[in-house]
């Protein structure tokens, strides 16, 4: 007996270096494929069983393999053009900054998550990461689901926030005023904490860049005080955004880790330089070493990226933590 040959159409795909996802369909179902290393998970979602497709705005900073390769090619081209004086340094810096800003904008303001719900399960479509891809997907699936289930009521395609909707008794006017005042106070505290962290990081960039160009070093207490302010601001951000904005919480944790690694990196560079010289180095000798200059350039770049990222996350609004959906 001849086997039935089924035609599959690829709807979307995403491929990172260690994981990937793809979405296919035939006449009767969706096929969601997720791969990680040498494992591959396949799930079928029949059109007759789909109850809802939920598209929610979300921040997604992971980029695909093609984007990474394209960005590396652009950076290599800019480096070659700058090396042979074909491109002014300020133009190269502006283009590199534009690439970073474009990545941040797409990751924060132009990204989404798409989930398909049935009566007994849910499946996140990992290959659908941008709103325009989600709109194209819904436009193609709507006729197929209607054909499998009959006419669907208007509004079955939902776009909701990433936490469940809970029905409760309508609050009174006094309750609304109290909630509004509490929310304004909490928002003000979060903005002050985030602003302090961003300002301290950018101030660190300015002072460290200035110190890198000076012949005389800045007093050590300035760098220590600034690192203390940055650490305190990062802890403040963690406390203020607990349970409210998971992105700023993660930023605060990353800043603390970055400060710790910077301290140990500075100690390691001093130890390596002393081992190479086979004697204890004076401050001026350590300051003139190429390894320390490279370290400071990396440190300045890290502070700048964290500061810009903090400003974007603060202006973009809170990202609530995803909650698990339990199905009986």
C-alpha atoms as a printed R data frame, in Angstrom:
    type eleno elety resid chain resno       x      y      z
1   ATOM     1    CA   UNK     A     1   0.000  0.000  0.000
2   ATOM     2    CA   UNK     A     2   1.590  3.332 -1.035
3   ATOM     3    CA   UNK     A     3   2.364  5.735  1.782
4   ATOM     4    CA   UNK     A     4   0.614  9.080  1.856
5   ATOM     5    CA   UNK     A     5   2.905 11.946  0.890
6   ATOM     6    CA   UNK     A     6   2.140 15.095  2.883
7   ATOM     7    CA   UNK     A     7   3.299 18.531  1.782
8   ATOM     8    CA   UNK     A     8   4.718 20.736  4.552
9   ATOM     9    CA   UNK     A     9   5.143 24.465  4.300
10  ATOM    10    CA   UNK     A    10   7.692 26.349  6.415
11  ATOM    11    CA   UNK     A    11   6.093 29.313  8.183
12  ATOM    12    CA   UNK     A    12   9.058 30.664 10.164
13  ATOM    13    CA   UNK     A    13  12.483 29.725 11.486
14  ATOM    14    CA   UNK     A    14  15.144 30.995 13.883
15  ATOM    15    CA   UNK     A    15  18.634 29.621 14.336
16  ATOM    16    CA   UNK     A    16  21.164 30.515 17.027
17  ATOM    17    CA   UNK     A    17  24.584 28.942 17.556
18  ATOM    18    CA   UNK     A    18  23.401 26.314 20.043
19  ATOM    19    CA   UNK     A    19  19.615 26.280 19.644
20  ATOM    20    CA   UNK     A    20  17.038 26.775 16.951
21  ATOM    21    CA   UNK     A    21  13.353 26.612 16.159
22  ATOM    22    CA   UNK     A    22  11.136 26.234 13.125
23  ATOM    23    CA   UNK     A    23   7.421 26.143 12.397
24  ATOM    24    CA   UNK     A    24   5.759 24.119  9.629
25  ATOM    25    CA   UNK     A    25   2.198 23.335  8.654
26  ATOM    26    CA   UNK     A    26   0.233 20.980  6.482
27  ATOM    27    CA   UNK     A    27  -3.508 20.857  5.792
28  ATOM    28    CA   UNK     A    28  -4.402 19.639  9.275
29  ATOM    29    CA   UNK     A    29  -1.870 20.845 11.862
30  ATOM    30    CA   UNK     A    30   1.034 23.003 12.922
31  ATOM    31    CA   UNK     A    31   4.392 21.338 13.533
32  ATOM    32    CA   UNK     A    32   6.619 23.127 16.066
33  ATOM    33    CA   UNK     A    33  10.264 22.018 15.985
34  ATOM    34    CA   UNK     A    34  12.773 23.066 18.657
35  ATOM    35    CA   UNK     A    35  16.410 21.976 18.612
36  ATOM    36    CA   UNK     A    36  19.115 22.259 21.255
37  ATOM    37    CA   UNK     A    37  22.500 20.730 20.606
38  ATOM    38    CA   UNK     A    38  21.871 17.203 19.358
39  ATOM    39    CA   UNK     A    39  18.260 17.054 20.638
40  ATOM    40    CA   UNK     A    40  15.180 17.899 18.656
41  ATOM    41    CA   UNK     A    41  11.629 18.220 19.988
42  ATOM    42    CA   UNK     A    42   8.647 18.055 17.630
43  ATOM    43    CA   UNK     A    43   5.066 18.832 18.594
44  ATOM    44    CA   UNK     A    44   1.931 18.721 16.450
45  ATOM    45    CA   UNK     A    45  -0.921 21.149 17.078
46  ATOM    46    CA   UNK     A    46  -4.037 20.234 15.129
47  ATOM    47    CA   UNK     A    47  -6.129 23.129 13.866
48  ATOM    48    CA   UNK     A    48  -9.309 21.583 15.268
49  ATOM    49    CA   UNK     A    49  -7.803 21.637 18.811
50  ATOM    50    CA   UNK     A    50  -6.431 25.190 18.878
51  ATOM    51    CA   UNK     A    51  -8.390 27.381 21.291
52  ATOM    52    CA   UNK     A    52  -6.320 30.575 21.249
53  ATOM    53    CA   UNK     A    53  -3.204 32.131 19.778
54  ATOM    54    CA   UNK     A    54  -1.708 34.689 22.159
55  ATOM    55    CA   UNK     A    55   0.776 37.303 20.945
56  ATOM    56    CA   UNK     A    56   2.336 39.368 23.745
57  ATOM    57    CA   UNK     A    57   4.954 42.090 23.683
58  ATOM    58    CA   UNK     A    58   8.230 40.942 25.185
59  ATOM    59    CA   UNK     A    59  11.919 41.809 25.295
60  ATOM    60    CA   UNK     A    60  14.164 39.377 23.454
61  ATOM    61    CA   UNK     A    61  17.883 40.158 23.361
62  ATOM    62    CA   UNK     A    62  19.075 36.904 21.783
63  ATOM    63    CA   UNK     A    63  19.954 37.306 18.107
64  ATOM    64    CA   UNK     A    64  20.146 34.758 15.350
65  ATOM    65    CA   UNK     A    65  23.234 33.318 13.732
66  ATOM    66    CA   UNK     A    66  22.672 35.314 10.542
67  ATOM    67    CA   UNK     A    67  22.481 38.614 12.447
68  ATOM    68    CA   UNK     A    68  25.695 37.855 14.354
69  ATOM    69    CA   UNK     A    69  27.560 36.945 11.168
70  ATOM    70    CA   UNK     A    70  26.232 40.059  9.406
71  ATOM    71    CA   UNK     A    71  27.252 42.317 12.306
72  ATOM    72    CA   UNK     A    72  30.751 40.769 12.383
73  ATOM    73    CA   UNK     A    73  31.163 41.360  8.637
74  ATOM    74    CA   UNK     A    74  30.110 44.997  9.047
75  ATOM    75    CA   UNK     A    75  32.553 45.484 11.945
76  ATOM    76    CA   UNK     A    76  35.380 43.900  9.953
77  ATOM    77    CA   UNK     A    77  34.599 46.189  6.993
78  ATOM    78    CA   UNK     A    78  34.565 49.245  9.267
79  ATOM    79    CA   UNK     A    79  37.891 48.215 10.838
80  ATOM    80    CA   UNK     A    80  39.540 47.757  7.422
81  ATOM    81    CA   UNK     A    81  38.171 51.089  6.170
82  ATOM    82    CA   UNK     A    82  39.363 52.876  9.301
83  ATOM    83    CA   UNK     A    83  42.811 51.228  9.197
84  ATOM    84    CA   UNK     A    84  43.452 52.451  5.640
85  ATOM    85    CA   UNK     A    85  42.054 55.942  6.382
86  ATOM    86    CA   UNK     A    86  39.012 55.385  4.187
87  ATOM    87    CA   UNK     A    87  36.662 56.222  7.041
88  ATOM    88    CA   UNK     A    88  37.089 58.827  9.813
89  ATOM    89    CA   UNK     A    89  37.198 57.391 13.335
90  ATOM    90    CA   UNK     A    90  34.167 59.441 14.430
91  ATOM    91    CA   UNK     A    91  32.098 58.029 11.553
92  ATOM    92    CA   UNK     A    92  33.133 54.486 12.478
93  ATOM    93    CA   UNK     A    93  32.183 55.100 16.115
94  ATOM    94    CA   UNK     A    94  28.812 56.549 15.062
95  ATOM    95    CA   UNK     A    95  28.052 53.542 12.851
96  ATOM    96    CA   UNK     A    96  29.000 51.068 15.595
97  ATOM    97    CA   UNK     A    97  26.836 52.956 18.094
98  ATOM    98    CA   UNK     A    98  23.971 52.942 15.574
99  ATOM    99    CA   UNK     A    99  24.243 49.139 15.292
100 ATOM   100    CA   UNK     A   100  24.039 48.780 19.085
101 ATOM   101    CA   UNK     A   101  21.070 51.159 19.306
102 ATOM   102    CA   UNK     A   102  19.255 49.339 16.494
103 ATOM   103    CA   UNK     A   103  19.745 46.003 18.296
104 ATOM   104    CA   UNK     A   104  18.457 47.482 21.557
105 ATOM   105    CA   UNK     A   105  15.412 49.034 19.857
106 ATOM   106    CA   UNK     A   106  14.420 45.823 18.096
107 ATOM   107    CA   UNK     A   107  15.049 43.725 21.220
108 ATOM   108    CA   UNK     A   108  13.018 46.017 23.512
109 ATOM   109    CA   UNK     A   109  10.326 47.659 21.381
110 ATOM   110    CA   UNK     A   110   9.900 45.343 18.383
111 ATOM   111    CA   UNK     A   111   9.877 41.831 19.846
112 ATOM   112    CA   UNK     A   112   7.119 39.492 20.984
113 ATOM   113    CA   UNK     A   113   6.220 35.999 22.125
114 ATOM   114    CA   UNK     A   114   3.642 33.825 20.418
115 ATOM   115    CA   UNK     A   115   1.866 30.947 22.166
116 ATOM   116    CA   UNK     A   116  -0.710 28.453 20.975
117 ATOM   117    CA   UNK     A   117  -3.215 27.128 23.540
118 ATOM   118    CA   UNK     A   118  -5.242 23.948 23.335
119 ATOM   119    CA   UNK     A   119  -7.556 22.429 25.940
120 ATOM   120    CA   UNK     A   120  -4.723 20.502 27.613
121 ATOM   121    CA   UNK     A   121  -1.459 22.260 26.772
122 ATOM   122    CA   UNK     A   122   0.327 25.329 25.558
123 ATOM   123    CA   UNK     A   123   3.224 25.676 23.135
124 ATOM   124    CA   UNK     A   124   5.459 28.693 22.654
125 ATOM   125    CA   UNK     A   125   6.376 29.221 19.023
126 ATOM   126    CA   UNK     A   126  10.044 30.103 19.520
127 ATOM   127    CA   UNK     A   127  10.603 30.894 15.867
128 ATOM   128    CA   UNK     A   128   8.059 33.754 15.946
129 ATOM   129    CA   UNK     A   129   9.928 36.634 17.604
130 ATOM   130    CA   UNK     A   130   8.815 39.779 15.775
131 ATOM   131    CA   UNK     A   131   5.305 41.331 15.514
132 ATOM   132    CA   UNK     A   132   5.365 41.389 11.713
133 ATOM   133    CA   UNK     A   133   6.064 37.651 11.650
134 ATOM   134    CA   UNK     A   134   3.200 37.076 14.104
135 ATOM   135    CA   UNK     A   135   0.770 39.080 11.939
136 ATOM   136    CA   UNK     A   136   1.784 37.115  8.856
137 ATOM   137    CA   UNK     A   137   1.344 33.849 10.764
138 ATOM   138    CA   UNK     A   138  -2.135 34.776 12.031
139 ATOM   139    CA   UNK     A   139  -3.224 35.868  8.554
140 ATOM   140    CA   UNK     A   140  -2.237 32.462  7.147
141 ATOM   141    CA   UNK     A   141  -3.618 30.337  9.999
142 ATOM   142    CA   UNK     A   142  -7.009 32.034 10.430
143 ATOM   143    CA   UNK     A   143  -8.637 30.509  7.299
144 ATOM   144    CA   UNK     A   144  -7.240 27.060  8.125
145 ATOM   145    CA   UNK     A   145  -8.539 27.114 11.722
146 ATOM   146    CA   UNK     A   146 -11.927 28.418 10.586
147 ATOM   147    CA   UNK     A   147 -12.112 25.621  8.039
148 ATOM   148    CA   UNK     A   148 -11.302 23.019 10.710
149 ATOM   149    CA   UNK     A   149 -13.550 24.410 13.473
150 ATOM   150    CA   UNK     A   150 -16.177 26.407 11.640
151 ATOM   151    CA   UNK     A   151 -16.708 30.144 12.006
152 ATOM   152    CA   UNK     A   152 -14.858 31.601 15.017
153 ATOM   153    CA   UNK     A   153 -16.140 34.526 17.064
154 ATOM   154    CA   UNK     A   154 -14.500 37.909 16.565
155 ATOM   155    CA   UNK     A   155 -11.541 38.602 18.810
156 ATOM   156    CA   UNK     A   156 -10.293 35.028 19.190
157 ATOM   157    CA   UNK     A   157  -6.782 36.226 18.392
158 ATOM   158    CA   UNK     A   158  -5.572 37.833 21.578
159 ATOM   159    CA   UNK     A   159  -2.689 40.121 22.407
160 ATOM   160    CA   UNK     A   160  -2.256 40.320 26.155
161 ATOM   161    CA   UNK     A   161   0.393 41.070 28.751
162 ATOM   162    CA   UNK     A   162   2.593 38.212 29.907
163 ATOM   163    CA   UNK     A   163   0.640 37.451 33.101
164 ATOM   164    CA   UNK     A   164  -2.784 35.877 33.620
165 ATOM   165    CA   UNK     A   165  -5.962 37.980 33.873
166 ATOM   166    CA   UNK     A   166  -7.726 37.677 37.213
167 ATOM   167    CA   UNK     A   167 -11.341 38.778 37.638
168 ATOM   168    CA   UNK     A   168 -12.015 40.502 40.923
169 ATOM   169    CA   UNK     A   169 -14.613 42.717 42.531
170 ATOM   170    CA   UNK     A   170 -14.568 46.274 41.228
171 ATOM   171    CA   UNK     A   171 -12.568 48.533 43.596
172 ATOM   172    CA   UNK     A   172 -14.067 51.628 45.166
173 ATOM   173    CA   UNK     A   173 -12.974 55.190 44.379
174 ATOM   174    CA   UNK     A   174 -10.889 55.356 47.571
175 ATOM   175    CA   UNK     A   175  -9.159 52.096 46.646
176 ATOM   176    CA   UNK     A   176  -8.350 53.443 43.184
177 ATOM   177    CA   UNK     A   177  -6.874 56.637 44.622
178 ATOM   178    CA   UNK     A   178  -4.741 54.667 47.103
179 ATOM   179    CA   UNK     A   179  -3.543 52.300 44.384
180 ATOM   180    CA   UNK     A   180  -2.725 55.251 42.103
181 ATOM   181    CA   UNK     A   181  -0.733 57.029 44.825
182 ATOM   182    CA   UNK     A   182   1.129 53.828 45.721
183 ATOM   183    CA   UNK     A   183   1.878 53.097 42.070
184 ATOM   184    CA   UNK     A   184   3.159 56.644 41.469
185 ATOM   185    CA   UNK     A   185   5.415 56.426 44.531
186 ATOM   186    CA   UNK     A   186   6.756 53.024 43.479
187 ATOM   187    CA   UNK     A   187   7.347 54.227 39.915
188 ATOM   188    CA   UNK     A   188   9.168 57.309 41.204
189 ATOM   189    CA   UNK     A   189  11.430 55.161 43.388
190 ATOM   190    CA   UNK     A   190  12.221 52.820 40.514
191 ATOM   191    CA   UNK     A   191  13.041 55.727 38.181
192 ATOM   192    CA   UNK     A   192  15.347 57.326 40.756
193 ATOM   193    CA   UNK     A   193  17.155 54.019 41.349
194 ATOM   194    CA   UNK     A   194  17.558 53.331 37.627
195 ATOM   195    CA   UNK     A   195  18.621 56.922 36.961
196 ATOM   196    CA   UNK     A   196  21.269 56.730 39.694
197 ATOM   197    CA   UNK     A   197  22.659 53.507 38.223
198 ATOM   198    CA   UNK     A   198  22.738 54.844 34.658
199 ATOM   199    CA   UNK     A   199  24.271 58.174 35.745
200 ATOM   200    CA   UNK     A   200  26.999 56.463 37.795
201 ATOM   201    CA   UNK     A   201  27.901 54.139 34.916
202 ATOM   202    CA   UNK     A   202  28.122 56.976 32.389
203 ATOM   203    CA   UNK     A   203  30.085 59.106 34.859
204 ATOM   204    CA   UNK     A   204  32.490 56.186 35.237
205 ATOM   205    CA   UNK     A   205  32.915 56.119 31.447
206 ATOM   206    CA   UNK     A   206  33.750 59.845 31.354
207 ATOM   207    CA   UNK     A   207  36.153 59.799 34.312
208 ATOM   208    CA   UNK     A   208  37.962 56.621 33.247
209 ATOM   209    CA   UNK     A   209  38.347 57.896 29.666
210 ATOM   210    CA   UNK     A   210  39.710 61.178 30.984
211 ATOM   211    CA   UNK     A   211  42.097 59.369 33.321
212 ATOM   212    CA   UNK     A   212  43.310 57.227 30.421
213 ATOM   213    CA   UNK     A   213  44.445 60.359 28.569
214 ATOM   214    CA   UNK     A   214  46.099 62.057 31.564
215 ATOM   215    CA   UNK     A   215  49.751 61.779 32.455
216 ATOM   216    CA   UNK     A   216  48.993 62.067 36.159
217 ATOM   217    CA   UNK     A   217  46.562 59.510 37.650
218 ATOM   218    CA   UNK     A   218  43.412 60.460 39.483
219 ATOM   219    CA   UNK     A   219  43.307 59.853 43.237
220 ATOM   220    CA   UNK     A   220  42.432 56.254 44.020
221 ATOM   221    CA   UNK     A   221  39.589 57.271 46.313
222 ATOM   222    CA   UNK     A   222  37.610 58.662 43.356
223 ATOM   223    CA   UNK     A   223  37.507 55.290 41.599
224 ATOM   224    CA   UNK     A   224  36.724 53.469 44.848
225 ATOM   225    CA   UNK     A   225  33.907 55.878 45.724
226 ATOM   226    CA   UNK     A   226  32.434 55.607 42.231
227 ATOM   227    CA   UNK     A   227  32.531 51.789 42.337
228 ATOM   228    CA   UNK     A   228  30.799 51.916 45.728
229 ATOM   229    CA   UNK     A   229  28.079 54.197 44.313
230 ATOM   230    CA   UNK     A   230  27.593 51.876 41.318
231 ATOM   231    CA   UNK     A   231  27.294 48.818 43.557
232 ATOM   232    CA   UNK     A   232  24.814 50.566 45.881
233 ATOM   233    CA   UNK     A   233  22.749 51.760 42.902
234 ATOM   234    CA   UNK     A   234  22.679 48.233 41.444
235 ATOM   235    CA   UNK     A   235  21.434 46.809 44.759
236 ATOM   236    CA   UNK     A   236  18.835 49.602 44.930
237 ATOM   237    CA   UNK     A   237  17.617 48.694 41.431
238 ATOM   238    CA   UNK     A   238  17.325 45.034 42.463
239 ATOM   239    CA   UNK     A   239  15.222 45.958 45.501
240 ATOM   240    CA   UNK     A   240  13.001 48.516 43.778
241 ATOM   241    CA   UNK     A   241  12.171 46.280 40.803
242 ATOM   242    CA   UNK     A   242  11.574 43.037 42.674
243 ATOM   243    CA   UNK     A   243   8.468 41.410 41.214
244 ATOM   244    CA   UNK     A   244   7.875 44.419 38.926
245 ATOM   245    CA   UNK     A   245  10.524 44.631 36.216
246 ATOM   246    CA   UNK     A   246  12.554 41.477 35.646
247 ATOM   247    CA   UNK     A   247  14.749 43.176 32.995
248 ATOM   248    CA   UNK     A   248  16.029 45.869 35.354
249 ATOM   249    CA   UNK     A   249  16.520 43.237 38.046
250 ATOM   250    CA   UNK     A   250  18.759 41.293 35.698
251 ATOM   251    CA   UNK     A   251  20.607 44.489 34.760
252 ATOM   252    CA   UNK     A   252  21.338 45.189 38.430
253 ATOM   253    CA   UNK     A   253  22.677 41.659 38.878
254 ATOM   254    CA   UNK     A   254  24.840 41.976 35.731
255 ATOM   255    CA   UNK     A   255  26.294 45.273 36.974
256 ATOM   256    CA   UNK     A   256  27.266 43.668 40.311
257 ATOM   257    CA   UNK     A   257  28.911 40.744 38.493
258 ATOM   258    CA   UNK     A   258  30.687 43.166 36.128
259 ATOM   259    CA   UNK     A   259  32.061 45.203 39.040
260 ATOM   260    CA   UNK     A   260  33.319 42.056 40.752
261 ATOM   261    CA   UNK     A   261  35.019 40.781 37.598
262 ATOM   262    CA   UNK     A   262  36.565 44.222 37.023
263 ATOM   263    CA   UNK     A   263  38.100 44.225 40.486
264 ATOM   264    CA   UNK     A   264  39.614 40.768 40.069
265 ATOM   265    CA   UNK     A   265  40.732 41.661 36.539
266 ATOM   266    CA   UNK     A   266  42.605 44.696 37.836
267 ATOM   267    CA   UNK     A   267  44.283 42.615 40.540
268 ATOM   268    CA   UNK     A   268  45.167 39.915 37.987
269 ATOM   269    CA   UNK     A   269  46.723 42.404 35.559
270 ATOM   270    CA   UNK     A   270  48.870 43.882 38.338
271 ATOM   271    CA   UNK     A   271  50.021 40.401 39.347
272 ATOM   272    CA   UNK     A   272  50.842 39.394 35.754
273 ATOM   273    CA   UNK     A   273  52.769 42.615 35.123
274 ATOM   274    CA   UNK     A   274  54.758 42.115 38.336
275 ATOM   275    CA   UNK     A   275  55.507 38.498 37.396
276 ATOM   276    CA   UNK     A   276  56.764 39.538 33.957
277 ATOM   277    CA   UNK     A   277  58.988 42.251 35.440
278 ATOM   278    CA   UNK     A   278  60.081 39.874 38.262
279 ATOM   279    CA   UNK     A   279  59.701 42.664 40.789
280 ATOM   280    CA   UNK     A   280  57.049 44.803 42.405
281 ATOM   281    CA   UNK     A   281  55.986 47.603 40.031
282 ATOM   282    CA   UNK     A   282  55.467 51.197 41.037
283 ATOM   283    CA   UNK     A   283  52.207 52.974 40.225
284 ATOM   284    CA   UNK     A   284  53.636 54.859 37.236
285 ATOM   285    CA   UNK     A   285  55.107 51.670 35.734
286 ATOM   286    CA   UNK     A   286  51.858 49.768 36.136
287 ATOM   287    CA   UNK     A   287  49.920 52.675 34.682
288 ATOM   288    CA   UNK     A   288  52.029 52.702 31.507
289 ATOM   289    CA   UNK     A   289  51.714 48.972 30.850
290 ATOM   290    CA   UNK     A   290  49.804 47.995 27.647
291 ATOM   291    CA   UNK     A   291  47.789 45.336 29.508
292 ATOM   292    CA   UNK     A   292  46.336 47.928 31.887
293 ATOM   293    CA   UNK     A   293  45.380 50.222 29.008
294 ATOM   294    CA   UNK     A   294  43.610 47.348 27.246
295 ATOM   295    CA   UNK     A   295  41.840 46.473 30.482
296 ATOM   296    CA   UNK     A   296  40.625 50.073 30.915
297 ATOM   297    CA   UNK     A   297  39.367 50.221 27.327
298 ATOM   298    CA   UNK     A   298  37.362 47.032 27.887
299 ATOM   299    CA   UNK     A   299  36.079 48.407 31.197
300 ATOM   300    CA   UNK     A   300  34.973 51.670 29.545
301 ATOM   301    CA   UNK     A   301  33.138 49.749 26.810
302 ATOM   302    CA   UNK     A   302  31.382 47.545 29.370
303 ATOM   303    CA   UNK     A   303  30.232 50.534 31.453
304 ATOM   304    CA   UNK     A   304  29.008 52.318 28.327
305 ATOM   305    CA   UNK     A   305  26.980 49.322 27.113
306 ATOM   306    CA   UNK     A   306  25.457 48.766 30.555
307 ATOM   307    CA   UNK     A   307  24.604 52.457 30.883
308 ATOM   308    CA   UNK     A   308  22.902 52.629 27.469
309 ATOM   309    CA   UNK     A   309  21.048 49.386 28.153
310 ATOM   310    CA   UNK     A   310  19.882 50.703 31.530
311 ATOM   311    CA   UNK     A   311  18.569 53.894 29.929
312 ATOM   312    CA   UNK     A   312  16.631 51.916 27.299
313 ATOM   313    CA   UNK     A   313  15.124 49.538 29.860
314 ATOM   314    CA   UNK     A   314  14.094 52.435 32.101
315 ATOM   315    CA   UNK     A   315  12.385 54.309 29.275
316 ATOM   316    CA   UNK     A   316  10.728 51.194 27.822
317 ATOM   317    CA   UNK     A   317   8.598 50.459 30.905
318 ATOM   318    CA   UNK     A   318   8.465 47.415 33.185
319 ATOM   319    CA   UNK     A   319   8.648 43.832 31.972
320 ATOM   320    CA   UNK     A   320   6.746 41.564 34.397
321 ATOM   321    CA   UNK     A   321   8.133 38.146 35.225
322 ATOM   322    CA   UNK     A   322   6.517 35.326 33.285
323 ATOM   323    CA   UNK     A   323   4.269 33.111 35.317
324 ATOM   324    CA   UNK     A   324   3.666 29.433 34.789
325 ATOM   325    CA   UNK     A   325   0.312 28.330 33.458
326 ATOM   326    CA   UNK     A   326  -0.999 25.231 35.195
327 ATOM   327    CA   UNK     A   327  -3.402 23.001 33.292
328 ATOM   328    CA   UNK     A   328  -5.522 20.520 35.209
